[in-house]
């Protein structure tokens, strides 16, 4: 029985599509159990269809396009940042998101192509983390793995407990704010190194001194959450 070649577009975490081939048998007539004769023309049509699918698959697995603002060749791509959706590096919560590595939408069409625009994998050290119920920091992927279906809601609820670190201006920034502060000078790779070496956020306690979250935990124990929320923060919105 002649099979039909059907394309299924499989959506990945970055909304890029990967075509796959599925051969579906044609339904057998209820009147006759005999298969229709397979002619040379029919073979040619199937061969051409499969060739087109192979070409499409080849395009989907093509190498990254490394280009800059003016179309020039560049060493690496740059995340879009606050411009557009998924512009920062992260494990993004959306339909079909199953990536083991973080990614971001890129500027100037650099990187890999997708239905929603170009993208690239990025440094796991440069993703956002938030405090879990145990008082430790986790990224979105870890929230999703631990809490399952409730991972997204739990992640959203803990927004006010987003990790912050001190920049050279002595202000505490989230990882995305930190990138915005450094990226024009240090580039996409350099700002992550600054983030990795930066000191954790400190807040002012009742005694007038500044302490990290871990120090608040040690001193206040179960009351640390309320004390941390009420403490003065050394930061401004970017």
N, C-alpha and C positions, 0 to 999 in steps of 0.2 A: 504494500500500500504506500502510495506516495505521501511523504510527510511535508507539512507546511513549516517554513522557517519563520519564526516569530521573534521580534526583538522585545526584550524587557529592559527598561531603563531602571537600573538599580541606583538609588540615591544614597550617597555617602554622607559623612558628618558635615561636609562642607558644601552640601547640595550639588556637588559635581555628579555627573551621571556616568555610569559604566555600563555600556550595552552588553548584554549577554544573549546567546543564541539558545533558543529552545525549539526543538523539533516536535511539532504536534501532529499526530496522525489525523488524516481526514476522516470524518464520520462515515461509517459503512452504511450503505443503503439498506433500508429495511426490506426492499423488494428483492434485491439480488445480493448474494454473498460473494460474488466474483469481483475481483479488483479490476479497475479499468486498465487498459494496456498503457504502459509507460513508453511514450514516444521520445524521439531524439529532441524534439522541440521542448518537451517538458523537462528533460534533463538539462538542456541549455539554460532554461529559465531559472531552475534551481541553482545551477552552478554560478550564474551571474549574481543571483541574490546572495549566495554565500560569500562570493568574492567581495560584494559591497559591504557585507557585514564584517568581514575580516579587515577591510580597510578602515571601517569605523572603529573597530577594536584597536587597531594600530594607532589611530589618532588619539584615542582615550588614554593610551599608555605612553604617549609621546613625552620626550624630555621636557623639563622645566624651561620656560622662556625667561631668560635673565635680561631684562631691559629696564632702563630708567625713564625719567620724565620726558626726554627727547628721543626716546627709542634707542639710545646708546646701550652698548653692552655694559653690564654691571656685575660686580662680584656677588652681590646678594640683594634680596628684595627687602622692602620696607612695609611694615604693617600700616594700614590706613589710620590707625589710632581712633580718635573720637569721631572721625568722619565716617558715617555709615554704620551698618550693623556688623557685629563681629570684627570690628576694626582692631581690637586689642588681642593679644595672645591669650588663649584660654581653651578650656574644655567646654564648649558652648552647649547649653541645654536647648535643643530643638529637635524636631522630628528627624529620626534617622541618625542622630549623633551617637556614633559608636567608636570614635577614634581612640586609639591608645596614646596618641601623641597630641599635644595642643596645637592649635592652628589659628591663623588670622586671615582676614581679607587684606589683600595687598594693593599698594598704589601702582599706577601706571601699567596695569595688566601684567605685572611681573609674577613669575612663579607658574603654578599650574592653573589651567583653565577650568571653569565650572559654569553651570547655568546661571548662578547668581554673581559671577565675577571671579577674578583671579584670587588665588589663595596660596598659602605655604604653611608648612609645619614650622614651629618656632620653639624657642628654648623653654623647657619645662620649669626652669628656675625663674622665669619671668611671668608666671601666672598668678592670678589672684587667689588668696587663701582667706578662710574665715574660721573663727573659733567654733568648734563643735561643742556638744553638751558636756564633754569631758574637760573642756578648757584648753584643748590643743588645737593647733591650726591644721586645716585640711583644704585641699583644692576641690573644685567642683566634681571632678571625676571620682575622688575619694568619697565625697558626700553621696554621690549617686550609687557607688558600689556598696556603701554601708547601709544607707537608708532605703535603697531600692526605689519603688514608685514614689515614695515620699521625699526623695532626694532633692528634687527641684524646689518644692515648697519649703523644705528645711533650709536650703541654701538661700532662698529669697528672704526668709524670716530672719536669718542671721546676718543680714546686710550691715547692721550697725556694728557688728563685731569683725569687720574686715581688717585684715592685717595692714599696719602702717609702719613705715620706717622713716628715719630722720635723714633729710637731704642736707646738703652743705649749707643751706640757709637756716638750718636748725628747725625746720618745720616738718611735721609728720605727714607723709603722703601715702595714699594707697599705691599699689604697684602701677596702676594706670596713670595716676597723677605724677608719680615719680618718673615714669617714662616721659611724660609730656615736659617735665622740667629738664631732663638730661638729653633727650634724643637728638635735638638739633646740634649739640656739641659732640656727643660721643657716638651717635649712630645707633643702629639696632642692636649690635653686639655689645657696644661699650656701656650702654645704660644698664644692661643686665649685670655686668660686672660691678657697677657702682651699687646696684640694689643688693647684690650678694654680700657686699662688704659693709653696707650701711647698718647702723645701730637700730634696734627695735624702738618703737614708739614709747615715750614716757609720758605719764600724766601726773599732775600735781595732787598730792594727797592732803589730808587735813593738817598735817604737820608742816606744810609749806614746802616739802621736798618732792623731787620728781622720781617716779618709780616706773618700771616696766610692768606689763601684765603679770609675768611670772612672780615678780616681787609683791604685787598686790595679792596674788593667790596665797603666797606663803604667809603674808601678814594677816589678811582678813579671812582666809579660808572660804567658807560658804558665802560669806557676805561680800566677797570680792567683786561679783558681778554688779551689784548695786553701787558699790564704791567706785568702780571703774567707770560706770555710766555717768556718775555725778562729778567725776574729777575733771579739772580744767585740762583742755587739750591745746597743745602748741601747734596749731595748724590753721590754714585759711583755705577756702575753696579756690581751685584753679579754674 
